């Protein structure tokens, strides 16, 4: 008997790549040696009066794990 051709098993959640970035506040973005567009825009928004922010993901702290 020949083997039946079936569907390929889907990738498990544990096999996928995970990307994580640190959340940084506006003071960290302002002190950054290599400022990015996202960080400078966030820092500008936080300089306005009454602004409330919880941080922005920093692309420079990107970490990929499998």
Predicted model as a PDB file, atoms N, CA, C, CB and O in Angstrom, pLDDT in the B-factor column:
MODEL        1                                                                  
ATOM      1  N   UNK A   1       0.823  -1.180   0.000  1.00 62.00           N  
ATOM      2  CA  UNK A   1       0.000   0.000   0.000  1.00 62.00           C  
ATOM      3  C   UNK A   1       0.870   1.247   0.000  1.00 62.00           C  
ATOM      4  CB  UNK A   1      -0.937  -0.004   1.196  1.00 62.00           C  
ATOM      5  O   UNK A   1       1.899   1.314   0.672  1.00 62.00           O  
ATOM      6  N   UNK A   2       0.441   2.203  -0.748  1.00 66.00           N  
ATOM      7  CA  UNK A   2       1.162   3.469  -0.819  1.00 66.00           C  
ATOM      8  C   UNK A   2       0.700   4.380   0.321  1.00 66.00           C  
ATOM      9  CB  UNK A   2       0.943   4.156  -2.199  1.00 66.00           C  
ATOM     10  O   UNK A   2      -0.429   4.299   0.806  1.00 66.00           O  
ATOM     11  N   UNK A   3       1.619   5.238   0.718  1.00 68.00           N  
ATOM     12  CA  UNK A   3       1.265   6.183   1.776  1.00 68.00           C  
ATOM     13  C   UNK A   3       0.304   7.230   1.227  1.00 68.00           C  
ATOM     14  CB  UNK A   3       2.531   6.860   2.362  1.00 68.00           C  
ATOM     15  O   UNK A   3       0.434   7.677   0.087  1.00 68.00           O  
ATOM     16  N   UNK A   4      -0.634   7.600   2.034  1.00 68.00           N  
ATOM     17  CA  UNK A   4      -1.594   8.629   1.621  1.00 68.00           C  
ATOM     18  C   UNK A   4      -0.933   9.992   1.730  1.00 68.00           C  
ATOM     19  CB  UNK A   4      -2.890   8.574   2.486  1.00 68.00           C  
ATOM     20  O   UNK A   4      -0.238  10.289   2.701  1.00 68.00           O  
ATOM     21  N   UNK A   5      -1.162  10.810   0.720  1.00 74.00           N  
ATOM     22  CA  UNK A   5      -0.606  12.157   0.752  1.00 74.00           C  
ATOM     23  C   UNK A   5      -1.568  13.044   1.517  1.00 74.00           C  
ATOM     24  CB  UNK A   5      -0.354  12.709  -0.687  1.00 74.00           C  
ATOM     25  O   UNK A   5      -2.678  13.320   1.060  1.00 74.00           O  
ATOM     26  N   UNK A   6      -1.141  13.477   2.657  1.00 72.00           N  
ATOM     27  CA  UNK A   6      -2.006  14.311   3.484  1.00 72.00           C  
ATOM     28  C   UNK A   6      -1.485  15.732   3.558  1.00 72.00           C  
ATOM     29  CB  UNK A   6      -2.130  13.728   4.882  1.00 72.00           C  
ATOM     30  O   UNK A   6      -0.485  16.094   2.938  1.00 72.00           O  
ATOM     31  N   UNK A   7      -2.182  16.500   4.319  1.00 75.00           N  
ATOM     32  CA  UNK A   7      -1.767  17.888   4.498  1.00 75.00           C  
ATOM     33  C   UNK A   7      -0.539  17.947   5.388  1.00 75.00           C  
ATOM     34  CB  UNK A   7      -2.910  18.732   5.098  1.00 75.00           C  
ATOM     35  O   UNK A   7      -0.335  17.100   6.258  1.00 75.00           O  
ATOM     36  N   UNK A   8       0.264  18.957   5.151  1.00 72.00           N  
ATOM     37  CA  UNK A   8       1.454  19.166   5.959  1.00 72.00           C  
ATOM     38  C   UNK A   8       1.028  19.704   7.324  1.00 72.00           C  
ATOM     39  CB  UNK A   8       2.447  20.142   5.255  1.00 72.00           C  
ATOM     40  O   UNK A   8       0.128  20.539   7.406  1.00 72.00           O  
ATOM     41  N   UNK A   9       1.647  19.247   8.357  1.00 69.00           N  
ATOM     42  CA  UNK A   9       1.294  19.679   9.706  1.00 69.00           C  
ATOM     43  C   UNK A   9       1.576  21.176   9.875  1.00 69.00           C  
ATOM     44  CB  UNK A   9       2.075  18.859  10.760  1.00 69.00           C  
ATOM     45  O   UNK A   9       2.638  21.654   9.477  1.00 69.00           O  
ATOM     46  N   UNK A  10       0.638  21.910  10.459  1.00 70.00           N  
ATOM     47  CA  UNK A  10       0.862  23.353  10.649  1.00 70.00           C  
ATOM     48  C   UNK A  10       1.969  23.605  11.671  1.00 70.00           C  
ATOM     49  CB  UNK A  10      -0.440  24.047  11.101  1.00 70.00           C  
ATOM     50  O   UNK A  10       2.214  22.793  12.564  1.00 70.00           O  
ATOM     51  N   UNK A  11       2.618  24.734  11.517  1.00 65.00           N  
ATOM     52  CA  UNK A  11       3.702  25.085  12.436  1.00 65.00           C  
ATOM     53  C   UNK A  11       3.133  25.346  13.824  1.00 65.00           C  
ATOM     54  CB  UNK A  11       4.481  26.325  11.926  1.00 65.00           C  
ATOM     55  O   UNK A  11       2.100  25.997  13.980  1.00 65.00           O  
ATOM     56  N   UNK A  12       3.808  24.838  14.794  1.00 67.00           N  
ATOM     57  CA  UNK A  12       3.375  25.054  16.175  1.00 67.00           C  
ATOM     58  C   UNK A  12       3.672  26.478  16.608  1.00 67.00           C  
ATOM     59  CB  UNK A  12       4.059  24.059  17.121  1.00 67.00           C  
ATOM     60  O   UNK A  12       4.552  27.138  16.055  1.00 67.00           O  
ATOM     61  N   UNK A  13       2.941  26.935  17.586  1.00 64.00           N  
ATOM     62  CA  UNK A  13       3.176  28.283  18.094  1.00 64.00           C  
ATOM     63  C   UNK A  13       4.586  28.421  18.649  1.00 64.00           C  
ATOM     64  CB  UNK A  13       2.153  28.632  19.170  1.00 64.00           C  
ATOM     65  O   UNK A  13       5.188  29.492  18.575  1.00 64.00           O  
ATOM     66  N   UNK A  14       5.098  27.355  19.194  1.00 63.00           N  
ATOM     67  CA  UNK A  14       6.436  27.411  19.780  1.00 63.00           C  
ATOM     68  C   UNK A  14       7.524  27.490  18.708  1.00 63.00           C  
ATOM     69  CB  UNK A  14       6.670  26.194  20.666  1.00 63.00           C  
ATOM     70  O   UNK A  14       8.649  27.888  19.009  1.00 63.00           O  
ATOM     71  N   UNK A  15       7.209  27.118  17.460  1.00 70.00           N  
ATOM     72  CA  UNK A  15       8.193  27.149  16.383  1.00 70.00           C  
ATOM     73  C   UNK A  15       8.312  28.521  15.723  1.00 70.00           C  
ATOM     74  CB  UNK A  15       7.839  26.121  15.344  1.00 70.00           C  
ATOM     75  O   UNK A  15       9.262  28.763  14.979  1.00 70.00           O  
ATOM     76  N   UNK A  16       7.377  29.408  15.980  1.00 79.00           N  
ATOM     77  CA  UNK A  16       7.378  30.713  15.324  1.00 79.00           C  
ATOM     78  C   UNK A  16       8.385  31.645  15.992  1.00 79.00           C  
ATOM     79  CB  UNK A  16       5.971  31.337  15.356  1.00 79.00           C  
ATOM     80  O   UNK A  16       8.716  31.495  17.168  1.00 79.00           O  
ATOM     81  N   UNK A  17       8.863  32.611  15.207  1.00 84.00           N  
ATOM     82  CA  UNK A  17       9.795  33.601  15.732  1.00 84.00           C  
ATOM     83  C   UNK A  17       9.025  34.633  16.551  1.00 84.00           C  
ATOM     84  CB  UNK A  17      10.584  34.285  14.583  1.00 84.00           C  
ATOM     85  O   UNK A  17       7.942  35.060  16.152  1.00 84.00           O  
ATOM     86  N   UNK A  18       9.566  35.025  17.668  1.00 88.00           N  
ATOM     87  CA  UNK A  18       8.948  36.046  18.506  1.00 88.00           C  
ATOM     88  C   UNK A  18       9.843  37.276  18.519  1.00 88.00           C  
ATOM     89  CB  UNK A  18       8.706  35.519  19.951  1.00 88.00           C  
ATOM     90  O   UNK A  18      11.057  37.185  18.696  1.00 88.00           O  
ATOM     91  N   UNK A  19       9.214  38.419  18.329  1.00 89.00           N  
ATOM     92  CA  UNK A  19       9.941  39.682  18.341  1.00 89.00           C  
ATOM     93  C   UNK A  19       9.487  40.465  19.554  1.00 89.00           C  
ATOM     94  CB  UNK A  19       9.713  40.492  17.025  1.00 89.00           C  
ATOM     95  O   UNK A  19       8.288  40.627  19.783  1.00 89.00           O  
ATOM     96  N   UNK A  20      10.434  40.949  20.325  1.00 93.00           N  
ATOM     97  CA  UNK A  20      10.086  41.761  21.481  1.00 93.00           C  
ATOM     98  C   UNK A  20      10.953  43.014  21.492  1.00 93.00           C  
ATOM     99  CB  UNK A  20      10.260  40.958  22.796  1.00 93.00           C  
ATOM    100  O   UNK A  20      12.113  42.994  21.079  1.00 93.00           O  
ATOM    101  N   UNK A  21      10.362  44.102  21.974  1.00 93.00           N  
ATOM    102  CA  UNK A  21      11.057  45.370  22.086  1.00 93.00           C  
ATOM    103  C   UNK A  21      10.745  45.961  23.459  1.00 93.00           C  
ATOM    104  CB  UNK A  21      10.645  46.347  20.939  1.00 93.00           C  
ATOM    105  O   UNK A  21       9.662  45.750  24.004  1.00 93.00           O  
ATOM    106  N   UNK A  22      11.685  46.689  23.999  1.00 93.00           N  
ATOM    107  CA  UNK A  22      11.465  47.343  25.279  1.00 93.00           C  
ATOM    108  C   UNK A  22      10.614  48.586  25.079  1.00 93.00           C  
ATOM    109  CB  UNK A  22      12.803  47.703  25.948  1.00 93.00           C  
ATOM    110  O   UNK A  22      10.733  49.273  24.064  1.00 93.00           O  
ATOM    111  N   UNK A  23       9.754  48.874  26.054  1.00 94.00           N  
ATOM    112  CA  UNK A  23       8.996  50.120  26.046  1.00 94.00           C  
ATOM    113  C   UNK A  23       9.862  51.176  26.718  1.00 94.00           C  
ATOM    114  CB  UNK A  23       7.604  49.964  26.774  1.00 94.00           C  
ATOM    115  O   UNK A  23      10.354  50.972  27.828  1.00 94.00           O  
ATOM    116  N   UNK A  24      10.044  52.292  26.049  1.00 94.00           N  
ATOM    117  CA  UNK A  24      10.860  53.369  26.602  1.00 94.00           C  
ATOM    118  C   UNK A  24      10.015  54.634  26.703  1.00 94.00           C  
ATOM    119  CB  UNK A  24      12.124  53.618  25.728  1.00 94.00           C  
ATOM    120  O   UNK A  24       9.084  54.835  25.923  1.00 94.00           O  
ATOM    121  N   UNK A  25      10.341  55.467  27.657  1.00 92.00           N  
ATOM    122  CA  UNK A  25       9.618  56.711  27.862  1.00 92.00           C  
ATOM    123  C   UNK A  25      10.300  57.846  27.098  1.00 92.00           C  
ATOM    124  CB  UNK A  25       9.526  57.045  29.364  1.00 92.00           C  
ATOM    125  O   UNK A  25      11.357  57.661  26.495  1.00 92.00           O  
ATOM    126  N   UNK A  26       9.681  59.009  27.137  1.00 91.00           N  
ATOM    127  CA  UNK A  26      10.175  60.134  26.339  1.00 91.00           C  
ATOM    128  C   UNK A  26      11.561  60.599  26.788  1.00 91.00           C  
ATOM    129  CB  UNK A  26       9.195  61.296  26.417  1.00 91.00           C  
ATOM    130  O   UNK A  26      12.347  61.061  25.961  1.00 91.00           O  
ATOM    131  N   UNK A  27      11.875  60.488  28.071  1.00 91.00           N  
ATOM    132  CA  UNK A  27      13.201  60.934  28.519  1.00 91.00           C  
ATOM    133  C   UNK A  27      14.306  60.049  27.956  1.00 91.00           C  
ATOM    134  CB  UNK A  27      13.271  60.942  30.049  1.00 91.00           C  
ATOM    135  O   UNK A  27      15.407  60.533  27.694  1.00 91.00           O  
ATOM    136  N   UNK A  28      14.034  58.774  27.770  1.00 91.00           N  
ATOM    137  CA  UNK A  28      15.013  57.866  27.161  1.00 91.00           C  
ATOM    138  C   UNK A  28      15.175  58.203  25.678  1.00 91.00           C  
ATOM    139  CB  UNK A  28      14.577  56.379  27.338  1.00 91.00           C  
ATOM    140  O   UNK A  28      16.289  58.180  25.154  1.00 91.00           O  
ATOM    141  N   UNK A  29      14.070  58.514  25.005  1.00 90.00           N  
ATOM    142  CA  UNK A  29      14.131  58.874  23.577  1.00 90.00           C  
ATOM    143  C   UNK A  29      14.927  60.154  23.364  1.00 90.00           C  
ATOM    144  CB  UNK A  29      12.716  59.041  23.003  1.00 90.00           C  
ATOM    145  O   UNK A  29      15.654  60.274  22.377  1.00 90.00           O  
ATOM    146  N   UNK A  30      14.799  61.104  24.274  1.00 91.00           N  
ATOM    147  CA  UNK A  30      15.520  62.365  24.128  1.00 91.00           C  
ATOM    148  C   UNK A  30      17.018  62.199  24.350  1.00 91.00           C  
ATOM    149  CB  UNK A  30      14.972  63.391  25.096  1.00 91.00           C  
ATOM    150  O   UNK A  30      17.809  62.950  23.779  1.00 91.00           O  
ATOM    151  N   UNK A  31      17.421  61.231  25.166  1.00 93.00           N  
ATOM    152  CA  UNK A  31      18.844  60.988  25.438  1.00 93.00           C  
ATOM    153  C   UNK A  31      19.487  60.016  24.458  1.00 93.00           C  
ATOM    154  CB  UNK A  31      19.012  60.461  26.838  1.00 93.00           C  
ATOM    155  O   UNK A  31      20.695  59.787  24.519  1.00 93.00           O  
ATOM    156  N   UNK A  32      18.702  59.447  23.562  1.00 92.00           N  
ATOM    157  CA  UNK A  32      19.185  58.406  22.655  1.00 92.00           C  
ATOM    158  C   UNK A  32      20.265  58.946  21.721  1.00 92.00           C  
ATOM    159  CB  UNK A  32      18.024  57.831  21.838  1.00 92.00           C  
ATOM    160  O   UNK A  32      20.167  60.063  21.214  1.00 92.00           O  
ATOM    161  N   UNK A  33      21.302  58.126  21.501  1.00 93.00           N  
ATOM    162  CA  UNK A  33      22.408  58.512  20.614  1.00 93.00           C  
ATOM    163  C   UNK A  33      22.025  58.369  19.148  1.00 93.00           C  
ATOM    164  CB  UNK A  33      23.647  57.665  20.909  1.00 93.00           C  
ATOM    165  O   UNK A  33      22.559  59.083  18.299  1.00 93.00           O  
ATOM    166  N   UNK A  34      21.103  57.454  18.836  1.00 92.00           N  
ATOM    167  CA  UNK A  34      20.639  57.258  17.460  1.00 92.00           C  
ATOM    168  C   UNK A  34      19.123  57.422  17.428  1.00 92.00           C  
ATOM    169  CB  UNK A  34      21.060  55.853  16.913  1.00 92.00           C  
ATOM    170  O   UNK A  34      18.400  56.425  17.435  1.00 92.00           O  
ATOM    171  N   UNK A  35      18.628  58.660  17.394  1.00 90.00           N  
ATOM    172  CA  UNK A  35      17.181  58.876  17.455  1.00 90.00           C  
ATOM    173  C   UNK A  35      16.460  58.372  16.201  1.00 90.00           C  
ATOM    174  CB  UNK A  35      16.888  60.353  17.652  1.00 90.00           C  
ATOM    175  O   UNK A  35      16.959  58.504  15.083  1.00 90.00           O  
ATOM    176  N   UNK A  36      15.287  57.799  16.412  1.00 92.00           N  
ATOM    177  CA  UNK A  36      14.463  57.326  15.310  1.00 92.00           C  
ATOM    178  C   UNK A  36      13.222  58.218  15.198  1.00 92.00           C  
ATOM    179  CB  UNK A  36      14.062  55.832  15.516  1.00 92.00           C  
ATOM    180  O   UNK A  36      12.927  59.006  16.096  1.00 92.00           O  
ATOM    181  N   UNK A  37      12.518  58.084  14.107  1.00 93.00           N  
ATOM    182  CA  UNK A  37      11.347  58.921  13.856  1.00 93.00           C  
ATOM    183  C   UNK A  37      10.256  58.683  14.897  1.00 93.00           C  
ATOM    184  CB  UNK A  37      10.798  58.655  12.456  1.00 93.00           C  
ATOM    185  O   UNK A  37       9.645  59.630  15.391  1.00 93.00           O  
ATOM    186  N   UNK A  38      10.016  57.422  15.225  1.00 92.00           N  
ATOM    187  CA  UNK A  38       8.977  57.098  16.199  1.00 92.00           C  
ATOM    188  C   UNK A  38       9.280  57.714  17.561  1.00 92.00           C  
ATOM    189  CB  UNK A  38       8.831  55.584  16.331  1.00 92.00           C  
ATOM    190  O   UNK A  38       8.389  58.256  18.214  1.00 92.00           O  
ATOM    191  N   UNK A  39      10.528  57.630  17.982  1.00 92.00           N  
ATOM    192  CA  UNK A  39      10.923  58.170  19.282  1.00 92.00           C  
ATOM    193  C   UNK A  39      10.873  59.681  19.338  1.00 92.00           C  
ATOM    194  CB  UNK A  39      12.300  57.711  19.627  1.00 92.00           C  
ATOM    195  O   UNK A  39      10.440  60.244  20.343  1.00 92.00           O  
ATOM    196  N   UNK A  40      11.306  60.352  18.279  1.00 93.00           N  
ATOM    197  CA  UNK A  40      11.290  61.817  18.291  1.00 93.00           C  
ATOM    198  C   UNK A  40       9.862  62.352  18.238  1.00 93.00           C  
ATOM    199  CB  UNK A  40      12.101  62.370  17.113  1.00 93.00           C  
ATOM    200  O   UNK A  40       9.563  63.363  18.874  1.00 93.00           O  
ATOM    201  N   UNK A  41       8.977  61.696  17.494  1.00 93.00           N  
ATOM    202  CA  UNK A  41       7.571  62.112  17.472  1.00 93.00           C  
ATOM    203  C   UNK A  41       6.922  61.906  18.828  1.00 93.00           C  
ATOM    204  CB  UNK A  41       6.798  61.340  16.400  1.00 93.00           C  
ATOM    205  O   UNK A  41       6.147  62.747  19.282  1.00 93.00           O  
ATOM    206  N   UNK A  42       7.233  60.795  19.477  1.00 94.00           N  
ATOM    207  CA  UNK A  42       6.683  60.517  20.806  1.00 94.00           C  
ATOM    208  C   UNK A  42       7.181  61.543  21.822  1.00 94.00           C  
ATOM    209  CB  UNK A  42       7.061  59.093  21.259  1.00 94.00           C  
ATOM    210  O   UNK A  42       6.403  62.039  22.636  1.00 94.00           O  
ATOM    211  N   UNK A  43       8.460  61.857  21.775  1.00 93.00           N  
ATOM    212  CA  UNK A  43       9.017  62.846  22.703  1.00 93.00           C  
ATOM    213  C   UNK A  43       8.381  64.212  22.483  1.00 93.00           C  
ATOM    214  CB  UNK A  43      10.544  62.941  22.539  1.00 93.00           C  
ATOM    215  O   UNK A  43       8.130  64.937  23.445  1.00 93.00           O  
ATOM    216  N   UNK A  44       8.117  64.575  21.226  1.00 94.00           N  
ATOM    217  CA  UNK A  44       7.469  65.856  20.926  1.00 94.00           C  
ATOM    218  C   UNK A  44       6.044  65.884  21.473  1.00 94.00           C  
ATOM    219  CB  UNK A  44       7.457  66.113  19.406  1.00 94.00           C  
ATOM    220  O   UNK A  44       5.607  66.907  22.000  1.00 94.00           O  
ATOM    221  N   UNK A  45       5.320  64.779  21.355  1.00 93.00           N  
ATOM    222  CA  UNK A  45       3.962  64.722  21.905  1.00 93.00           C  
ATOM    223  C   UNK A  45       3.962  64.833  23.415  1.00 93.00           C  
ATOM    224  CB  UNK A  45       3.276  63.435  21.490  1.00 93.00           C  
ATOM    225  O   UNK A  45       3.056  65.435  23.991  1.00 93.00           O  
ATOM    226  N   UNK A  46       4.965  64.263  24.064  1.00 93.00           N  
ATOM    227  CA  UNK A  46       5.015  64.274  25.525  1.00 93.00           C  
ATOM    228  C   UNK A  46       5.430  65.642  26.071  1.00 93.00           C  
ATOM    229  CB  UNK A  46       5.981  63.204  26.022  1.00 93.00           C  
ATOM    230  O   UNK A  46       5.202  65.923  27.248  1.00 93.00           O  
ATOM    231  N   UNK A  47       6.030  66.492  25.244  1.00 93.00           N  
ATOM    232  CA  UNK A  47       6.414  67.835  25.695  1.00 93.00           C  
ATOM    233  C   UNK A  47       5.203  68.760  25.836  1.00 93.00           C  
ATOM    234  CB  UNK A  47       7.419  68.447  24.721  1.00 93.00           C  
ATOM    235  O   UNK A  47       5.282  69.764  26.544  1.00 93.00           O  
ATOM    236  N   UNK A  48       4.080  68.440  25.173  1.00 93.00           N  
ATOM    237  CA  UNK A  48       2.883  69.262  25.268  1.00 93.00           C  
ATOM    238  C   UNK A  48       2.280  69.134  26.660  1.00 93.00           C  
ATOM    239  CB  UNK A  48       1.855  68.861  24.190  1.00 93.00           C  
ATOM    240  O   UNK A  48       2.402  68.091  27.301  1.00 93.00           O  
ATOM    241  N   UNK A  49       1.635  70.191  27.122  1.00 93.00           N  
ATOM    242  CA  UNK A  49       1.063  70.173  28.469  1.00 93.00           C  
ATOM    243  C   UNK A  49      -0.129  69.220  28.523  1.00 93.00           C  
ATOM    244  CB  UNK A  49       0.635  71.596  28.900  1.00 93.00           C  
ATOM    245  O   UNK A  49      -0.946  69.177  27.603  1.00 93.00           O  
ATOM    246  N   UNK A  50      -0.215  68.467  29.598  1.00 93.00           N  
ATOM    247  CA  UNK A  50      -1.309  67.531  29.808  1.00 93.00           C  
ATOM    248  C   UNK A  50      -1.165  66.207  29.087  1.00 93.00           C  
ATOM    249  CB  UNK A  50      -2.563  68.157  29.396  1.00 93.00           C  
ATOM    250  O   UNK A  50      -2.099  65.406  29.097  1.00 93.00           O  
ATOM    251  N   UNK A  51      -0.043  65.954  28.470  1.00 92.00           N  
ATOM    252  CA  UNK A  51       0.165  64.709  27.732  1.00 92.00           C  
ATOM    253  C   UNK A  51       0.403  63.553  28.692  1.00 92.00           C  
ATOM    254  CB  UNK A  51       1.349  64.846  26.763  1.00 92.00           C  
ATOM    255  O   UNK A  51       1.136  63.684  29.673  1.00 92.00           O  
ATOM    256  N   UNK A  52      -0.217  62.435  28.403  1.00 92.00           N  
ATOM    257  CA  UNK A  52      -0.050  61.225  29.195  1.00 92.00           C  
ATOM    258  C   UNK A  52       0.409  60.119  28.255  1.00 92.00           C  
ATOM    259  CB  UNK A  52      -1.377  60.833  29.938  1.00 92.00           C  
ATOM    260  O   UNK A  52      -0.221  59.873  27.226  1.00 92.00           O  
ATOM    261  N   UNK A  53       1.488  59.464  28.601  1.00 90.00           N  
ATOM    262  CA  UNK A  53       2.005  58.397  27.751  1.00 90.00           C  
ATOM    263  C   UNK A  53       2.553  57.261  28.578  1.00 90.00           C  
ATOM    264  CB  UNK A  53       3.080  58.926  26.824  1.00 90.00           C  
ATOM    265  O   UNK A  53       2.991  57.449  29.713  1.00 90.00           O  
ATOM    266  N   UNK A  54       2.522  56.082  27.997  1.00 92.00           N  
ATOM    267  CA  UNK A  54       3.017  54.894  28.686  1.00 92.00           C  
ATOM    268  C   UNK A  54       4.291  54.369  28.061  1.00 92.00           C  
ATOM    269  CB  UNK A  54       1.965  53.811  28.684  1.00 92.00           C  
ATOM    270  O   UNK A  54       4.814  53.339  28.488  1.00 92.00           O  
ATOM    271  N   UNK A  55       4.793  55.054  27.068  1.00 92.00           N  
ATOM    272  CA  UNK A  55       6.025  54.629  26.415  1.00 92.00           C  
ATOM    273  C   UNK A  55       5.772  54.223  24.985  1.00 92.00           C  
ATOM    274  CB  UNK A  55       6.662  53.485  27.171  1.00 92.00           C  
ATOM    275  O   UNK A  55       4.632  54.140  24.529  1.00 92.00           O  
ATOM    276  N   UNK A  56       6.861  53.971  24.288  1.00 93.00           N  
ATOM    277  CA  UNK A  56       6.811  53.578  22.889  1.00 93.00           C  
ATOM    278  C   UNK A  56       7.816  52.442  22.688  1.00 93.00           C  
ATOM    279  CB  UNK A  56       7.120  54.793  21.940  1.00 93.00           C  
ATOM    280  O   UNK A  56       8.889  52.471  23.289  1.00 93.00           O  
ATOM    281  N   UNK A  57       7.495  51.432  21.850  1.00 94.00           N  
ATOM    282  CA  UNK A  57       8.455  50.360  21.606  1.00 94.00           C  
ATOM    283  C   UNK A  57       9.694  50.888  20.898  1.00 94.00           C  
ATOM    284  CB  UNK A  57       7.812  49.246  20.781  1.00 94.00           C  
ATOM    285  O   UNK A  57       9.584  51.580  19.886  1.00 94.00           O  
ATOM    286  N   UNK A  58      10.849  50.573  21.412  1.00 93.00           N  
ATOM    287  CA  UNK A  58      12.112  51.061  20.848  1.00 93.00           C  
ATOM    288  C   UNK A  58      12.653  50.021  19.878  1.00 93.00           C  
ATOM    289  CB  UNK A  58      13.155  51.363  21.971  1.00 93.00           C  
ATOM    290  O   UNK A  58      12.951  48.893  20.270  1.00 93.00           O  
ATOM    291  N   UNK A  59      12.777  50.402  18.613  1.00 92.00           N  
ATOM    292  CA  UNK A  59      13.262  49.494  17.571  1.00 92.00           C  
ATOM    293  C   UNK A  59      14.731  49.111  17.806  1.00 92.00           C  
ATOM    294  CB  UNK A  59      13.101  50.144  16.182  1.00 92.00           C  
ATOM    295  O   UNK A  59      15.178  48.069  17.327  1.00 92.00           O  
ATOM    296  N   UNK A  60      15.474  49.933  18.529  1.00 91.00           N  
ATOM    297  CA  UNK A  60      16.881  49.646  18.779  1.00 91.00           C  
ATOM    298  C   UNK A  60      17.069  48.522  19.806  1.00 91.00           C  
ATOM    299  CB  UNK A  60      17.587  50.905  19.258  1.00 91.00           C  
ATOM    300  O   UNK A  60      18.147  47.933  19.891  1.00 91.00           O  
ATOM    301  N   UNK A  61      16.026  48.227  20.579  1.00 91.00           N  
ATOM    302  CA  UNK A  61      16.105  47.155  21.574  1.00 91.00           C  
ATOM    303  C   UNK A  61      15.384  45.894  21.092  1.00 91.00           C  
ATOM    304  CB  UNK A  61      15.506  47.624  22.909  1.00 91.00           C  
ATOM    305  O   UNK A  61      14.974  45.058  21.898  1.00 91.00           O  
ATOM    306  N   UNK A  62      15.234  45.764  19.770  1.00 91.00           N  
ATOM    307  CA  UNK A  62      14.525  44.619  19.191  1.00 91.00           C  
ATOM    308  C   UNK A  62      15.289  43.340  19.454  1.00 91.00           C  
ATOM    309  CB  UNK A  62      14.316  44.809  17.683  1.00 91.00           C  
ATOM    310  O   UNK A  62      16.503  43.269  19.262  1.00 91.00           O  
ATOM    311  N   UNK A  63      14.551  42.325  19.899  1.00 90.00           N  
ATOM    312  CA  UNK A  63      15.160  41.025  20.196  1.00 90.00           C  
ATOM    313  C   UNK A  63      14.301  39.947  19.554  1.00 90.00           C  
ATOM    314  CB  UNK A  63      15.298  40.791  21.744  1.00 90.00           C  
ATOM    315  O   UNK A  63      13.099  39.887  19.810  1.00 90.00           O  
ATOM    316  N   UNK A  64      14.890  39.101  18.730  1.00 89.00           N  
ATOM    317  CA  UNK A  64      14.172  38.026  18.061  1.00 89.00           C  
ATOM    318  C   UNK A  64      14.545  36.724  18.732  1.00 89.00           C  
ATOM    319  CB  UNK A  64      14.490  37.983  16.541  1.00 89.00           C  
ATOM    320  O   UNK A  64      15.723  36.408  18.895  1.00 89.00           O  
ATOM    321  N   UNK A  65      13.522  35.968  19.122  1.00 86.00           N  
ATOM    322  CA  UNK A  65      13.775  34.656  19.714  1.00 86.00           C  
ATOM    323  C   UNK A  65      12.899  33.622  19.017  1.00 86.00           C  
ATOM    324  CB  UNK A  65      13.503  34.669  21.250  1.00 86.00           C  
ATOM    325  O   UNK A  65      11.837  33.947  18.486  1.00 86.00           O  
ATOM    326  N   UNK A  66      13.346  32.406  19.025  1.00 74.00           N  
ATOM    327  CA  UNK A  66      12.567  31.378  18.341  1.00 74.00           C  
ATOM    328  C   UNK A  66      11.929  30.437  19.322  1.00 74.00           C  
ATOM    329  CB  UNK A  66      13.433  30.602  17.378  1.00 74.00           C  
ATOM    330  O   UNK A  66      11.233  29.505  18.920  1.00 74.00           O  
TER     331      UNK A  66                                                      
ENDMDL                                                                          
END                                                                             
